[in-house]
């Protein structure tokens, strides 16, 4: 089943916190965005998904979504209308040619010229395509030497076109030139400043030169300069949603755990430089200013397949059960006008907020 619903109503379940501060003598007010519409559904047909993860925006507003479980890229317009797709399952080392194909890709980025970069995670490589999905090049191989990769996930581009890769199982960030030439790397396994336990999401502020990384198992965000020098970090464990290892409330410093995380994954910046973090394990999104000061959050847990936790946010109104809620959200992308696209991975859909 494919479902698509467009509405503009305040999400009643959002955890609202309005923050004001003075910038240049004027007050700026920031509050959670409003649910707009959604599309998707479980399956392998056009516009259907199997555990989608990475999401990125093209220069004309196109939405590129990594349909991870189906090992393909799907392309949509800004309203969620299906345009095209490419890719299929292929494991390097098999007898099949694997150019332009994938094994559970997780990360995606799009350059200003429309070049699409895909982290072919299961094959430990990066693949490049033009805006229509035609294969251009690839680089990387399995290993831990410079330029090698082990389950790369997050991708981000800086102003010069250099590609920053969260080399997740190698516990580091690698940087490549547009040609694929290795430039530098930083990080190692651990919990000290500048170390990682499974770095997942990455984004670059082109104005300040700050690189933000979601340090997944350390439950924090780390901030670096473009050369990899550690600048700051924020976050700690708060399990609002319990599991077999951690009862609900574990580590939380307040009832809502503001500024804390449980397995943060995707990360993106808005035009003002505010940082949006997908708090995957807590089924919510948290927003911060560029230095990590908490602003607001929204979202809660909903399993659409069973209805567990799902809420009708406006009662008898036009919103549907589970609108604005999540089950293992992963990727996030934000347009210049503040429209937010989220890959609600385990619910097999995209949700849009503004």
C-alpha positions as CSV (number, residue, x, y, z in Angstrom):
1,X,0.0,0.0,0.0
2,X,1.2,3.5,-0.8
3,X,-0.3,6.3,1.2
4,X,0.1,10.0,0.8
5,X,-1.6,12.7,2.9
6,X,-1.2,16.4,2.8
7,X,-2.3,18.5,5.8
8,X,-1.3,21.7,7.6
9,X,-2.1,21.5,11.3
10,X,-0.2,21.9,14.5
11,X,1.0,18.6,15.7
12,X,-0.7,18.2,19.1
13,X,1.8,15.7,20.3
14,X,4.8,17.9,19.7
15,X,6.8,18.8,22.7
16,X,6.7,22.5,22.4
17,X,9.4,24.8,23.8
18,X,9.7,28.3,22.5
19,X,13.1,29.8,22.9
20,X,13.9,33.5,22.5
21,X,17.3,35.2,22.5
22,X,18.7,38.5,21.4
23,X,20.7,38.7,18.2
24,X,21.7,42.2,17.2
25,X,19.1,43.7,19.6
26,X,16.1,41.8,18.3
27,X,14.5,38.6,19.6
28,X,14.4,35.5,17.5
29,X,11.7,33.0,18.3
30,X,12.2,29.3,17.5
31,X,9.6,26.6,17.9
32,X,8.9,23.1,16.6
33,X,7.8,22.7,12.9
34,X,4.3,21.7,11.9
35,X,3.5,18.4,10.2
36,X,2.7,19.0,6.5
37,X,2.3,15.7,4.6
38,X,3.8,12.2,4.1
39,X,4.3,9.5,1.5
40,X,5.4,5.9,1.2
41,X,4.4,2.5,2.5
42,X,6.1,-0.9,2.8
43,X,7.0,-2.7,-0.4
44,X,9.3,-2.7,-3.4
45,X,7.3,-0.8,-6.0
46,X,7.8,2.8,-7.0
47,X,7.2,5.1,-4.0
48,X,7.3,2.2,-1.6
49,X,10.1,1.5,0.9
50,X,12.0,-1.1,2.9
51,X,13.7,0.6,5.8
52,X,14.7,3.9,4.1
53,X,17.7,5.7,5.7
54,X,19.6,8.5,3.9
55,X,17.8,11.5,2.4
56,X,19.2,14.5,0.5
57,X,17.9,17.4,-1.6
58,X,18.9,18.3,-5.1
59,X,19.5,21.8,-6.4
60,X,16.0,22.0,-7.9
61,X,14.3,20.8,-4.7
62,X,14.3,17.1,-5.7
63,X,14.2,14.5,-2.9
64,X,16.7,11.7,-3.1
65,X,15.9,8.8,-0.8
66,X,18.0,5.7,-0.1
67,X,15.6,2.8,0.0
68,X,18.2,0.8,2.0
69,X,16.4,-2.5,2.3
70,X,15.7,-2.5,-1.4
71,X,19.2,-1.4,-2.3
72,X,18.2,1.5,-4.5
73,X,17.8,5.2,-4.8
74,X,14.4,6.7,-5.4
75,X,13.9,10.2,-6.7
76,X,10.8,12.4,-5.9
77,X,9.7,15.9,-6.5
78,X,9.3,18.2,-3.5
79,X,5.6,17.1,-3.1
80,X,6.6,13.4,-2.9
81,X,5.6,12.5,-6.4
82,X,7.7,9.6,-7.7
83,X,10.1,10.5,-10.6
84,X,12.6,7.7,-11.0
85,X,14.8,5.1,-9.4
86,X,18.0,3.3,-9.9
87,X,20.1,0.5,-8.3
88,X,19.5,-3.1,-7.1
89,X,21.2,-5.5,-4.8
90,X,24.7,-6.5,-5.7
91,X,27.6,-7.7,-3.5
92,X,31.1,-7.0,-4.6
93,X,33.0,-10.2,-5.0
94,X,30.1,-11.9,-6.7
95,X,30.1,-12.8,-10.4
96,X,27.7,-10.0,-11.2
97,X,28.9,-6.5,-12.4
98,X,28.1,-4.1,-9.5
99,X,28.6,-0.7,-11.1
100,X,25.7,1.5,-10.2
101,X,24.3,-1.1,-7.8
102,X,24.3,-1.4,-4.1
103,X,24.3,-3.5,-1.0
104,X,22.2,-1.7,1.7
105,X,23.3,1.9,1.0
106,X,22.9,4.2,4.0
107,X,24.3,7.6,3.2
108,X,23.7,10.1,0.4
109,X,24.7,13.7,-0.5
110,X,24.0,15.9,-3.5
111,X,26.3,18.5,-4.8
112,X,25.3,22.0,-6.2
113,X,25.8,20.6,-9.7
114,X,23.5,17.7,-9.1
115,X,26.2,15.1,-8.6
116,X,24.8,12.3,-6.3
117,X,27.2,10.6,-3.8
118,X,26.1,7.3,-2.3
119,X,27.6,5.4,0.6
120,X,27.3,1.9,-0.7
121,X,27.7,0.7,2.9
122,X,27.6,-3.0,2.5
123,X,30.2,-2.9,-0.3
124,X,32.5,-0.4,1.6
125,X,32.7,2.2,-1.2
126,X,31.4,5.5,-2.5
127,X,29.6,5.7,-5.8
128,X,28.9,8.8,-7.9
129,X,26.0,9.5,-10.2
130,X,24.7,12.3,-12.2
131,X,21.3,13.9,-11.3
132,X,19.4,11.3,-13.4
133,X,21.2,8.3,-11.8
134,X,23.7,7.6,-14.5
135,X,26.9,6.0,-13.0
136,X,30.0,8.2,-13.1
137,X,32.7,6.8,-10.8
138,X,33.4,4.9,-7.6
139,X,36.2,4.7,-5.0
140,X,37.0,2.9,-1.8
141,X,37.5,-0.7,-0.8
142,X,37.2,-2.8,2.4
143,X,39.8,-2.1,5.0
144,X,41.2,0.4,7.5
145,X,44.1,2.0,5.6
146,X,43.8,5.6,4.3
147,X,41.0,5.7,1.7
148,X,39.6,2.4,2.7
149,X,36.2,2.0,4.3
150,X,34.2,-0.2,6.6
151,X,30.4,0.3,6.5
152,X,30.4,4.0,5.6
153,X,27.2,5.8,6.6
154,X,26.9,9.6,6.7
155,X,28.1,11.8,3.9
156,X,28.5,15.6,3.6
157,X,30.1,18.1,1.2
158,X,32.0,21.3,2.0
159,X,32.1,24.4,-0.1
160,X,35.1,23.2,-2.1
161,X,33.3,20.0,-3.0
162,X,35.4,17.7,-0.7
163,X,33.4,14.8,0.6
164,X,33.3,14.0,4.4
165,X,32.5,10.3,5.2
166,X,31.5,8.8,8.5
167,X,33.6,5.6,8.2
168,X,31.4,4.0,10.9
169,X,33.1,0.7,11.7
170,X,36.6,2.2,11.4
171,X,35.4,4.8,14.1
172,X,36.7,7.8,12.1
173,X,35.9,10.5,9.6
174,X,37.6,10.4,6.2
175,X,37.8,13.3,3.7
176,X,38.1,12.9,-0.1
177,X,38.7,15.3,-2.9
178,X,36.0,15.5,-5.7
179,X,38.2,13.1,-7.7
180,X,38.1,10.5,-4.9
181,X,41.7,11.1,-3.8
182,X,42.1,10.6,0.0
183,X,42.9,13.9,1.8
184,X,42.8,13.2,5.6
185,X,41.2,11.4,8.4
186,X,40.6,11.8,12.1
187,X,39.2,9.8,15.0
188,X,39.6,6.5,16.8
189,X,37.5,4.2,18.9
190,X,36.7,5.5,22.4
191,X,34.7,8.0,24.4
192,X,37.2,10.8,24.8
193,X,37.0,14.1,22.9
194,X,37.5,13.5,19.2
195,X,36.9,9.8,19.5
196,X,33.9,7.8,18.3
197,X,31.7,4.8,18.9
198,X,30.0,4.3,15.6
199,X,29.9,7.8,14.0
200,X,26.7,7.8,11.9
201,X,25.5,11.2,10.6
202,X,27.7,14.1,9.5
203,X,27.0,17.7,8.2
204,X,29.2,20.7,7.4
205,X,28.4,24.3,8.0
206,X,29.9,26.0,4.9
207,X,29.9,29.4,6.5
208,X,31.6,28.6,9.9
209,X,33.5,25.6,8.7
210,X,32.2,23.5,11.5
211,X,31.7,19.7,11.0
212,X,29.1,18.1,13.2
213,X,29.1,14.3,13.8
214,X,26.5,12.1,15.6
215,X,28.6,9.8,17.8
216,X,25.9,7.1,17.9
217,X,26.8,4.8,20.9
218,X,28.4,7.6,22.9
219,X,25.0,9.4,22.6
220,X,26.5,12.8,21.7
221,X,27.2,15.3,18.9
222,X,30.8,16.3,18.3
223,X,31.9,19.4,16.5
224,X,35.2,19.8,14.6
225,X,36.8,22.3,12.2
226,X,37.4,21.2,8.6
227,X,40.8,19.8,9.5
228,X,39.3,17.5,12.2
229,X,40.4,19.6,15.2
230,X,38.0,18.9,18.1
231,X,35.9,22.0,19.1
232,X,33.1,20.9,21.4
233,X,30.5,18.2,22.1
234,X,27.2,17.9,23.8
235,X,24.8,15.1,24.8
236,X,24.6,12.0,27.0
237,X,22.4,9.0,27.4
238,X,18.7,9.4,28.1
239,X,16.5,6.4,27.3
240,X,13.0,7.9,27.1
241,X,12.0,4.8,25.2
242,X,13.1,1.7,27.2
243,X,14.5,-1.5,25.8
244,X,15.8,-4.9,27.1
245,X,19.0,-3.3,28.3
246,X,17.7,0.1,29.6
247,X,14.4,0.8,31.4
248,X,12.6,3.9,30.3
249,X,14.1,6.9,32.1
250,X,17.7,5.6,32.3
251,X,20.2,8.4,32.4
252,X,17.6,11.2,31.9
253,X,18.3,14.4,33.7
254,X,14.8,15.7,33.3
255,X,11.4,14.2,32.4
256,X,11.9,15.0,28.7
257,X,15.7,14.5,28.5
258,X,16.3,17.8,26.8
259,X,19.6,17.8,25.0
260,X,20.2,14.1,25.7
261,X,20.1,11.2,23.2
262,X,19.6,7.5,22.7
263,X,21.6,6.4,19.6
264,X,21.5,9.7,17.6
265,X,21.7,9.1,13.8
266,X,20.9,11.7,11.2
267,X,21.9,15.3,11.4
268,X,21.3,18.5,9.4
269,X,21.5,22.3,9.5
270,X,18.9,24.9,8.7
271,X,19.7,28.2,6.9
272,X,20.4,29.9,10.3
273,X,22.9,27.2,11.3
274,X,20.7,25.5,13.8
275,X,21.5,21.8,14.2
276,X,18.7,19.2,14.0
277,X,19.6,15.8,15.4
278,X,17.6,12.6,14.8
279,X,17.4,11.0,18.2
280,X,16.7,7.6,16.7
281,X,16.3,5.6,19.9
282,X,13.9,8.1,21.5
283,X,11.8,8.5,18.3
284,X,12.1,12.2,18.2
285,X,14.0,15.2,16.6
286,X,16.0,17.7,18.8
287,X,17.1,21.1,17.6
288,X,20.1,23.1,18.9
289,X,21.8,26.3,18.0
290,X,25.2,26.1,16.4
291,X,27.0,25.7,19.7
292,X,24.8,23.0,21.0
293,X,22.3,25.0,23.2
294,X,19.0,23.2,23.3
295,X,16.1,24.8,21.4
296,X,13.1,22.4,21.1
297,X,12.0,18.9,20.2
298,X,9.2,17.0,18.6
299,X,8.0,13.5,17.9
300,X,7.2,10.3,19.9
301,X,7.1,6.6,19.3
302,X,4.5,5.0,16.9
303,X,4.6,1.6,15.2
304,X,2.2,1.9,12.3
305,X,2.0,-1.8,11.6
306,X,0.5,-2.6,15.0
307,X,-0.8,0.9,16.1
308,X,1.4,0.7,19.2
309,X,1.9,4.2,20.7
310,X,0.2,5.9,17.7
311,X,-1.9,8.9,18.5
312,X,-4.4,10.8,16.4
313,X,-3.1,14.3,16.8
314,X,-6.3,16.2,16.1
315,X,-9.0,13.8,17.1
316,X,-11.8,13.8,14.5
317,X,-9.8,16.2,12.3
318,X,-8.0,15.4,9.0
319,X,-4.7,14.2,10.5
320,X,-4.3,10.4,10.7
321,X,-3.1,8.1,13.4
322,X,0.7,8.4,13.8
323,X,1.2,11.6,11.8
324,X,4.3,13.4,13.2
325,X,5.4,10.3,15.1
326,X,8.3,8.0,14.3
327,X,9.7,4.5,14.6
328,X,13.5,4.5,14.3
329,X,13.8,7.7,12.3
330,X,17.1,7.9,10.4
331,X,17.8,10.5,7.7
332,X,17.0,14.2,7.7
333,X,17.3,17.0,5.1
334,X,16.3,20.7,5.3
335,X,15.5,23.1,2.4
336,X,16.6,26.8,2.5
337,X,13.0,27.7,3.3
338,X,13.0,25.5,6.3
339,X,11.0,22.5,5.0
340,X,12.2,19.4,6.8
341,X,12.2,15.9,5.2
342,X,12.6,12.9,7.5
343,X,13.1,9.2,6.7
344,X,10.8,7.4,9.2
345,X,12.7,4.2,8.6
346,X,10.8,1.4,10.4
347,X,7.5,2.9,9.3
348,X,8.7,2.9,5.7
349,X,7.7,6.5,4.9
350,X,8.9,10.1,4.5
351,X,7.4,12.8,6.8
352,X,7.5,16.5,5.9
353,X,7.4,19.3,8.4
354,X,7.7,23.1,8.2
